Amino acid sequence: MWPQVTQAFRLMPERASTIAGQVDALFYFLVAVTVFFSGLIFLLVFAFAWKYRRRSELDRPKAIHGSLVLEALWSVVPLGIGLAIFVWGAYLYFIIVSPPAAAMEVYVVGKQWMWKIQHPTGQQEINELHVPVNRPVRLTMTSDDVIHSFYVPAFRIKADVVPGKYTTTWFEATKTGEYHLFCAEYCGTSHAIMGGR
């Protein structure tokens, strides 16, 4: 039963790279923090609205005096959570932009509305990227025309592809299969068909 339940509530495609689990953990942490604090604020708004509602014209609210502990808490807790998110995100960023030395080099050129891919052996592909499993692959990318964004959801990689500039990212596939490749940056009238596998 549980596989069907988790499948029904899956927010992302199947993990197929070494970094995917870490990216998912950060994503689900952000979702959990958002849901927790949204629910807490929602409940507190209604609790205070109910508790401090005006019951008659003669009711006068009591003067509120500051609480140093409360003010420190609502400053320190969000700061701590924000710093944790920043450090975790920066850690993942540095992993993603630092490919292993032995990574296989693949060149990618984005062009309206296709991906041109060249392997070190000279093999060229259009809108298809074939890579070995359990071997790091470094993508060196540029664009012929406008900004594109190379995105493979199953690998949890996304990198901008900019004209006149080389950008890089890397991944290591952990499962064989066919995975979608998208352009995640609006690049013109046929942007929706700029994809591959």
Secondary structure by P-SEA (a helix, b strand, c coil): caaaaaaaacccccccccaaaaaaaaaaaaaaaaaaaaaaaaaaaaaaaaaaccccccccccbbbbbaaaaaaaaaaaaaaaaaaaaaaaaaaaaaaccccccbbbbbbbcccbbbbbcccccccccbbbbbccbbbbbbbcccccbbbbbbccccbbbbbbcccccbbbbbbccbbbbbbbbcccccccccccccc
